[in-house]
Amino acid sequence: MSNAIYPSLKGKLVVVTGGGSGIGAGFTEGFARQGARVVFLDIAEEESVALERSLSDLSPAPVFHRCDLTDVEALKTCLAQVIAEHGAVDVLVNNAANDDRHALAEVTPDYWDDRVNVNLRHLFFAAQAVAPGMRARGAGVILNLGSISWHLGLPDLSLYETAKAGIEGMTRALARELGGDGVRVVCIVPGNVQTPRQMQWYSPEGEAEIVAAQCLKGRLQPSDVAALGLFLASDDARLITGHEYFVDAGWR
């Protein structure tokens, strides 16, 4: 299968949060293969260094920055460093999240705060940090990663689903706030994507149930999600903003 090439992405500065593994790694590789200048932020050093090494033959090659996204000041410092070194960010991929399972009765206020910080708060502050440069240029794209989980009401994910629902609301709000300056904000809603992390939750029987519920019977890969993101970040999508777009093989 041949992949689309978007000339408008070549040379663009793309920041991917949680870009060292899973769906995020798909974005890191996808944009890099378009000739974009990719910086990816992650706390998982081993996986991120391995990804950086595996893509080192690309020109320009993606660059890994270690960053704890739940520490807002650290996030701001990291993004300020990226901007100082590379210029204004053209595309922000707000991907990082954590879908650890949890039961309603076990949730404490501290765990609530932790899950919101991991799955929602950093997206807003990352957007806040890159928005001035985008506004000054009169162009930019913010891609927020949502989740099909809350649309389906999956069990043991109440805080994750709350955060992911909030991301769709935030996407619409930021699209309105930034649209007058030419900045687009969209949300990608993946279905169940076959990543090493997701494989810990699903048995072969569980995977078979997911595929059976999909209209299309293939297993979604990180590259499938990235493919949608590449289009939405390109100039081909110049008048697309403020909405969510599913890549779920028709599961919903």
SULQUIQUI-V570820 format. One record per residue. N is the residue number from 0. RES is the residue in three letters. PHI is phi in degrees with one decimal (none if undefined). PSI is psi in radians with two decimals (NA if undefined). Layout:
n->N res->RES phi->PHI psi->PSI
n->N res->RES phi->PHI psi->PSI
//
This chain:
n->0 res->MET phi->none psi->2.23
n->1 res->SER phi->-86.8 psi->2.58
n->2 res->ASN phi->-105.6 psi->2.57
n->3 res->ALA phi->-68.6 psi->2.54
n->4 res->ILE phi->-112.6 psi->2.28
n->5 res->TYR phi->-113.9 psi->1.76
n->6 res->PRO phi->-56.5 psi->-0.50
n->7 res->SER phi->-69.2 psi->-0.26
n->8 res->LEU phi->-87.6 psi->-0.30
n->9 res->LYS phi->-62.4 psi->2.23
n->10 res->GLY phi->83.7 psi->-0.14
n->11 res->LYS phi->-69.7 psi->2.55
n->12 res->LEU phi->-89.3 psi->2.05
n->13 res->VAL phi->-118.2 psi->2.23
n->14 res->VAL phi->-110.6 psi->2.22
n->15 res->VAL phi->-117.3 psi->2.08
n->16 res->THR phi->-85.5 psi->2.50
n->17 res->GLY phi->60.8 psi->0.62
n->18 res->GLY phi->-87.6 psi->0.16
n->19 res->GLY phi->-91.4 psi->-0.22
n->20 res->SER phi->-156.2 psi->2.96
n->21 res->GLY phi->58.1 psi->-2.44
n->22 res->ILE phi->-59.5 psi->-0.70
n->23 res->GLY phi->-59.1 psi->-0.71
n->24 res->ALA phi->-64.1 psi->-0.59
n->25 res->GLY phi->-61.7 psi->-0.71
n->26 res->PHE phi->-66.6 psi->-0.78
n->27 res->THR phi->-56.6 psi->-0.86
n->28 res->GLU phi->-68.9 psi->-0.74
n->29 res->GLY phi->-60.2 psi->-0.83
n->30 res->PHE phi->-68.0 psi->-0.67
n->31 res->ALA phi->-62.3 psi->-0.65
n->32 res->ARG phi->-73.8 psi->-0.20
n->33 res->GLN phi->-86.4 psi->-0.05
n->34 res->GLY phi->87.6 psi->0.22
n->35 res->ALA phi->-76.9 psi->2.75
n->36 res->ARG phi->-90.3 psi->1.89
n->37 res->VAL phi->-108.2 psi->2.24
n->38 res->VAL phi->-117.2 psi->2.19
n->39 res->PHE phi->-118.5 psi->2.41
n->40 res->LEU phi->-106.1 psi->2.40
n->41 res->ASP phi->-164.3 psi->2.77
n->42 res->ILE phi->-99.5 psi->-0.25
n->43 res->ALA phi->-87.9 psi->1.67
n->44 res->GLU phi->-69.2 psi->-0.78
n->45 res->GLU phi->-60.8 psi->-0.86
n->46 res->GLU phi->-66.0 psi->-0.68
n->47 res->SER phi->-68.9 psi->-0.73
n->48 res->VAL phi->-63.8 psi->-0.70
n->49 res->ALA phi->-62.6 psi->-0.74
n->50 res->LEU phi->-65.0 psi->-0.80
n->51 res->GLU phi->-56.4 psi->-0.74
n->52 res->ARG phi->-66.8 psi->-0.71
n->53 res->SER phi->-68.4 psi->-0.38
n->54 res->LEU phi->-107.6 psi->0.24
n->55 res->SER phi->-68.4 psi->-0.28
n->56 res->ASP phi->-82.6 psi->-0.15
n->57 res->LEU phi->-76.3 psi->2.70
n->58 res->SER phi->-133.4 psi->1.92
n->59 res->PRO phi->-78.9 psi->2.62
n->60 res->ALA phi->-85.0 psi->2.55
n->61 res->PRO phi->-62.5 psi->2.61
n->62 res->VAL phi->-119.9 psi->2.28
n->63 res->PHE phi->-94.9 psi->2.30
n->64 res->HIS phi->-121.4 psi->2.17
n->65 res->ARG phi->-73.6 psi->2.30
n->66 res->CYS phi->-156.8 psi->2.26
n->67 res->ASP phi->-87.9 psi->1.80
n->68 res->LEU phi->-69.0 psi->-0.32
n->69 res->THR phi->-77.1 psi->-0.21
n->70 res->ASP phi->-97.3 psi->1.75
n->71 res->VAL phi->-60.6 psi->-0.71
n->72 res->GLU phi->-65.1 psi->-0.70
n->73 res->ALA phi->-64.4 psi->-0.69
n->74 res->LEU phi->-62.2 psi->-0.80
n->75 res->LYS phi->-61.8 psi->-0.73
n->76 res->THR phi->-63.0 psi->-0.76
n->77 res->CYS phi->-62.8 psi->-0.80
n->78 res->LEU phi->-68.9 psi->-0.61
n->79 res->ALA phi->-63.0 psi->-0.67
n->80 res->GLN phi->-65.4 psi->-0.76
n->81 res->VAL phi->-59.9 psi->-0.79
n->82 res->ILE phi->-66.2 psi->-0.69
n->83 res->ALA phi->-64.1 psi->-0.63
n->84 res->GLU phi->-84.0 psi->-0.58
n->85 res->HIS phi->-120.6 psi->-0.22
n->86 res->GLY phi->99.4 psi->-3.04
n->87 res->ALA phi->-63.1 psi->2.52
n->88 res->VAL phi->-76.7 psi->2.30
n->89 res->ASP phi->-89.0 psi->-0.68
n->90 res->VAL phi->-136.1 psi->2.20
n->91 res->LEU phi->-109.3 psi->2.17
n->92 res->VAL phi->-105.5 psi->1.80
n->93 res->ASN phi->-84.1 psi->1.51
n->94 res->ASN phi->-107.6 psi->-0.58
n->95 res->ALA phi->-59.7 psi->2.40
n->96 res->ALA phi->-165.7 psi->3.01
n->97 res->ASN phi->-148.2 psi->2.11
n->98 res->ASP phi->-107.1 psi->0.70
n->99 res->ASP phi->-54.4 psi->2.43
n->100 res->ARG phi->-76.7 psi->2.62
n->101 res->HIS phi->-157.1 psi->2.54
n->102 res->ALA phi->-96.1 psi->2.54
n->103 res->LEU phi->-52.0 psi->-0.82
n->104 res->ALA phi->-66.6 psi->-0.34
n->105 res->GLU phi->-92.0 psi->-0.13
n->106 res->VAL phi->-75.7 psi->2.23
n->107 res->THR phi->-108.5 psi->2.88
n->108 res->PRO phi->-57.5 psi->-0.65
n->109 res->ASP phi->-65.9 psi->-0.71
n->110 res->TYR phi->-68.6 psi->-0.66
n->111 res->TRP phi->-55.4 psi->-0.90
n->112 res->ASP phi->-60.2 psi->-0.73
n->113 res->ASP phi->-62.1 psi->-0.79
n->114 res->ARG phi->-68.0 psi->-0.66
n->115 res->VAL phi->-65.9 psi->-0.70
n->116 res->ASN phi->-63.1 psi->-0.72
n->117 res->VAL phi->-72.0 psi->-0.62
n->118 res->ASN phi->-111.1 psi->-0.16
n->119 res->LEU phi->-139.0 psi->-0.89
n->120 res->ARG phi->-58.4 psi->-0.78
n->121 res->HIS phi->-65.7 psi->-0.45
n->122 res->LEU phi->-62.9 psi->-0.73
n->123 res->PHE phi->-64.7 psi->-0.82
n->124 res->PHE phi->-74.7 psi->-0.49
n->125 res->ALA phi->-65.7 psi->-0.76
n->126 res->ALA phi->-61.8 psi->-0.73
n->127 res->GLN phi->-59.2 psi->-0.67
n->128 res->ALA phi->-71.8 psi->-0.61
n->129 res->VAL phi->-91.8 psi->-0.28
n->130 res->ALA phi->-60.2 psi->-0.73
n->131 res->PRO phi->-58.0 psi->-0.73
n->132 res->GLY phi->-66.1 psi->-0.67
n->133 res->MET phi->-65.6 psi->-0.77
n->134 res->ARG phi->-62.5 psi->-0.71
n->135 res->ALA phi->-63.2 psi->-0.59
n->136 res->ARG phi->-83.6 psi->-0.31
n->137 res->GLY phi->75.2 psi->0.41
n->138 res->ALA phi->-164.1 psi->2.70
n->139 res->GLY phi->159.0 psi->2.78
n->140 res->VAL phi->-135.8 psi->2.32
n->141 res->ILE phi->-116.6 psi->2.06
n->142 res->LEU phi->-103.8 psi->2.01
n->143 res->ASN phi->-100.5 psi->2.36
n->144 res->LEU phi->-95.5 psi->2.03
n->145 res->GLY phi->-93.1 psi->-2.62
n->146 res->SER phi->-160.4 psi->2.50
n->147 res->ILE phi->-71.2 psi->-0.27
n->148 res->SER phi->-55.5 psi->-0.76
n->149 res->TRP phi->-77.3 psi->-0.42
n->150 res->HIS phi->-68.5 psi->-0.51
n->151 res->LEU phi->-95.2 psi->-0.29
n->152 res->GLY phi->66.0 psi->0.86
n->153 res->LEU phi->-69.6 psi->2.62
n->154 res->PRO phi->-76.6 psi->2.75
n->155 res->ASP phi->62.7 psi->0.53
n->156 res->LEU phi->-140.5 psi->0.54
n->157 res->SER phi->-60.0 psi->-0.72
n->158 res->LEU phi->-73.9 psi->-0.72
n->159 res->TYR phi->-58.8 psi->-0.80
n->160 res->GLU phi->-67.7 psi->-0.62
n->161 res->THR phi->-61.1 psi->-0.80
n->162 res->ALA phi->-64.4 psi->-0.76
n->163 res->LYS phi->-68.0 psi->-0.59
n->164 res->ALA phi->-64.5 psi->-0.69
n->165 res->GLY phi->-61.8 psi->-0.57
n->166 res->ILE phi->-63.0 psi->-0.66
n->167 res->GLU phi->-67.0 psi->-0.67
n->168 res->GLY phi->-65.6 psi->-0.74
n->169 res->MET phi->-63.1 psi->-0.66
n->170 res->THR phi->-58.4 psi->-0.80
n->171 res->ARG phi->-66.7 psi->-0.69
n->172 res->ALA phi->-65.8 psi->-0.79
n->173 res->LEU phi->-69.9 psi->-0.59
n->174 res->ALA phi->-61.2 psi->-0.70
n->175 res->ARG phi->-69.0 psi->-0.76
n->176 res->GLU phi->-68.0 psi->-0.61
n->177 res->LEU phi->-101.8 psi->-0.21
n->178 res->GLY phi->-61.6 psi->-0.57
n->179 res->GLY phi->-63.9 psi->-0.34
n->180 res->ASP phi->-103.4 psi->0.24
n->181 res->GLY phi->83.7 psi->0.20
n->182 res->VAL phi->-96.4 psi->2.28
n->183 res->ARG phi->-103.3 psi->2.49
n->184 res->VAL phi->-133.0 psi->2.12
n->185 res->VAL phi->-134.5 psi->2.84
n->186 res->CYS phi->-122.5 psi->2.28
n->187 res->ILE phi->-102.5 psi->2.27
n->188 res->VAL phi->-113.5 psi->1.72
n->189 res->PRO phi->-78.3 psi->2.67
n->190 res->GLY phi->-82.3 psi->-2.55
n->191 res->ASN phi->-85.8 psi->1.98
n->192 res->VAL phi->-101.6 psi->2.36
n->193 res->GLN phi->-80.0 psi->1.64
n->194 res->THR phi->-121.9 psi->2.81
n->195 res->PRO phi->-55.1 psi->-0.64
n->196 res->ARG phi->-66.0 psi->-0.80
n->197 res->GLN phi->-65.4 psi->-0.48
n->198 res->MET phi->-66.2 psi->-0.36
n->199 res->GLN phi->-72.4 psi->-0.34
n->200 res->TRP phi->-92.8 psi->-0.38
n->201 res->TYR phi->-120.5 psi->2.27
n->202 res->SER phi->-78.6 psi->2.93
n->203 res->PRO phi->-55.1 psi->-0.63
n->204 res->GLU phi->-66.8 psi->-0.70
n->205 res->GLY phi->-64.6 psi->-0.71
n->206 res->GLU phi->-62.7 psi->-0.71
n->207 res->ALA phi->-62.6 psi->-0.64
n->208 res->GLU phi->-64.9 psi->-0.71
n->209 res->ILE phi->-62.7 psi->-0.85
n->210 res->VAL phi->-60.8 psi->-0.69
n->211 res->ALA phi->-63.2 psi->-0.54
n->212 res->ALA phi->-81.3 psi->-0.25
n->213 res->GLN phi->-82.0 psi->2.62
n->214 res->CYS phi->-68.6 psi->-0.75
n->215 res->LEU phi->-99.3 psi->2.45
n->216 res->LYS phi->-98.0 psi->0.13
n->217 res->GLY phi->-80.4 psi->2.81
n->218 res->ARG phi->-91.3 psi->2.20
n->219 res->LEU phi->-63.9 psi->2.43
n->220 res->GLN phi->-116.7 psi->2.77
n->221 res->PRO phi->-52.6 psi->-0.62
n->222 res->SER phi->-65.4 psi->-0.49
n->223 res->ASP phi->-67.4 psi->-0.70
n->224 res->VAL phi->-69.9 psi->-0.75
n->225 res->ALA phi->-62.0 psi->-0.64
n->226 res->ALA phi->-58.8 psi->-0.71
n->227 res->LEU phi->-66.3 psi->-0.71
n->228 res->GLY phi->-63.7 psi->-0.66
n->229 res->LEU phi->-61.7 psi->-0.78
n->230 res->PHE phi->-61.5 psi->-0.85
n->231 res->LEU phi->-64.4 psi->-0.49
n->232 res->ALA phi->-83.3 psi->-0.28
n->233 res->SER phi->-82.2 psi->2.91
n->234 res->ASP phi->-67.1 psi->-0.31
n->235 res->ASP phi->-61.7 psi->-0.41
n->236 res->ALA phi->-105.1 psi->0.57
n->237 res->ARG phi->-60.4 psi->-0.42
n->238 res->LEU phi->-114.1 psi->0.41
n->239 res->ILE phi->-105.5 psi->2.09
n->240 res->THR phi->-161.3 psi->2.77
n->241 res->GLY phi->81.0 psi->0.09
n->242 res->HIS phi->-131.8 psi->2.99
n->243 res->GLU phi->-109.1 psi->2.55
n->244 res->TYR phi->-130.5 psi->2.20
n->245 res->PHE phi->-89.7 psi->2.45
n->246 res->VAL phi->-132.3 psi->1.56
n->247 res->ASP phi->-138.6 psi->0.20
n->248 res->ALA phi->58.0 psi->0.41
n->249 res->GLY phi->76.9 psi->0.60
n->250 res->TRP phi->-77.6 psi->-0.62
n->251 res->ARG phi->-66.1 psi->NA
//
